[in-house]
Amino acid sequence: MEFENKILSREIQENLYSTGKTLSTAESCTGGHVAQSIIAIPGASDYFKGGIVCYTNEIKERLLGVPAELIEEKTAVCEEVAVAMVKGAVKTMATDYAVAVTGVAGPGGGTKEIPVGTIWIACGSEQHVVTFQLTEDQGRDLNLSVATSKALQLLLEFLNQYNPKPEETDEEIV
């Protein structure tokens, strides 16, 4: 998956670089793997401002502005928290877009309601966020790897739809 992540990161780079937009990350269970994949491509500093590893609820609340009431009511592993993490990262890091991941990678920490392997991924802007849920437990290492790859895929799909690159033209500019 590492090679696939580099391909995805390169395509993300091409989109963001060509449109002049910026990106940040907010990661809980992936612990910085998404950011690491993004910066693996030389030149990432042109569009990637940074990431927040918010492994605890306290950091989600304090740095990203995720409401404590939301976490208390729904837990940190839910779609609403993933969306709030995206919006908080966009605001805190002053970026156009963000990608966020929150979940239970395992091997422990799961419950009957939220079993190990439940991971929410979100990406977008302050105005529009898309989400995706992983539900299969494949063991901690594979759960993290799959979540990282899916986060990059979801981000690229979002960018291609909501931040299209300028059309290339065959016309000669005079």
N, C-alpha and C positions, 0 to 999 in steps of 0.2 A: 504494500500500500504506500510505502514511502515514495516510490517512483510516481505513482498516480497522484499523490499529494503535490509533488513538484510540478507536474503538468497542470494541475488545477491552480496552484499558486502562480504559475507563469501566466495563465489566462486571466486570473484575477488582476495581476500586475498590469497586463496589457489594457484591460478595461479601465482601471483606475488611473493609470498614467495618461492614457489618451483623453480622458475626460477631466483630469485635474481634480478628482475627488479624493477624499481621505477616508481612512479606515482605522478602527480600533477593535479590540477584543475584550470580552468579559467572560472569564472561564472559571468554573468551579471544578467539576469532576475531572476535566481534561487537564487541569493544572498548567496551562501554558502551551500545550501541544499544538493548538491551532495557531497561536502567535509564532511558535517555532517554525511551523510549516510555511507561514507567510514570509518570514524573514530569511528563509533558506534561499530565496531568489535574490541575487544581487540587485541593488537599486530599490529595495523595499522602503528605504527611508524617504523616498520621494512621495509616498502615499500612506505608509503605515506609521501612525503616531505612537502606538504603544498598546499595552494590554494590562488588564487588572486580573490577577488571580485571586478570586474572591471565594476562597474555600470555606469560609464560615459565614453564617447569616449576618453576623456583626459587620463584616466588610461589605456584604451585599447591601446592607442598609446604609452604612456610613459613607461609603465611597460611590455607590451607584444609586442611592436614593430609593432602593426597593422598600416599600412600606412594611414595617414590622408586622402590622395587622394582616397583610397579605400572606406573609410567610407563616404566621401563626394559624391563620384560617386554612390555607391550602397546602402548606409545607413549602420548602425551598425547591422541591422537584415537581414543578407544574408549568404549564404553558404560560400562565400569567406572570410568573416570576421570570421566566426566560425573556418574555417581551419587555418587562420592566428593566431587566439587565441591559438589553439592547439600548433602550431609550436612555438609561442612566449612563451608559458608556459613551453614547453620542454626545450627551450633554457634558459630562465630566471631562472627556478627552477632546471636546470641540472638534468632532469629526463629522463627516457627512453620513457615514455608515458604520455599523458595528455588527459583530457576530458574537453570540453568547451561547454558552453550554452549561447546563445544570442537570445533575442526575446522580444515580447510584451505580458506580462502576463495579463495586464489589471488592472482595468476595462477601463481606458483611455489609450491614447497614440497611438492607432491604426490609420491607414489611409486607404483610399480606396485601395491603392497598397499593404499595409502591415497591414492587419486587426489584431485586438486583437486575441491572440491565435496562431499567427505565431511565431514559436520558432525553431531555428536551433540548432542542437546538432552535435558536431564533436568529434572524438577521434582518437588517433593514435600516431605516432612518427614523427620525422622530415622528414622521407622519405615517409611515407604512412599514409594518413588520410581518414577515412570514415565519412560520414555525414548522417543525417536523419532530415526531416522537419516535425514538427507538425503544423497543420493548423486549428484545431477545438478549438473554444472558449467555455470552460466549466466553466467560472468564474475564477477569479484570483487564489483562493486557489487550485482548481483542476488543473488548467493549470500548476501551479508550481509543484504540486505533480506528475502529469503525466510526465512532463519534467524531473524531477529528476529520476523517475523510468526508463524512456526510456533511459536516459543518462547512467545509470548503466547497462541496458540490452545491449545497443550498445557497451559499453566498454567491457563487458564480451564476447560478440560475437567476437569482434575484437581480444581480447587476446586469445580466443580459436583458432582462425584462424591463427594469426600472432605471437603468443607467446605460443605455445603449451607446456604444462607441460611435464617434462620428463616422458617417458613411465615407468609405474610400471611393474616390472617383477616378475615372480614366481621363477625365478632361484635363487639359493642360491649363494651368493658371498663367495668364498673360499679364 
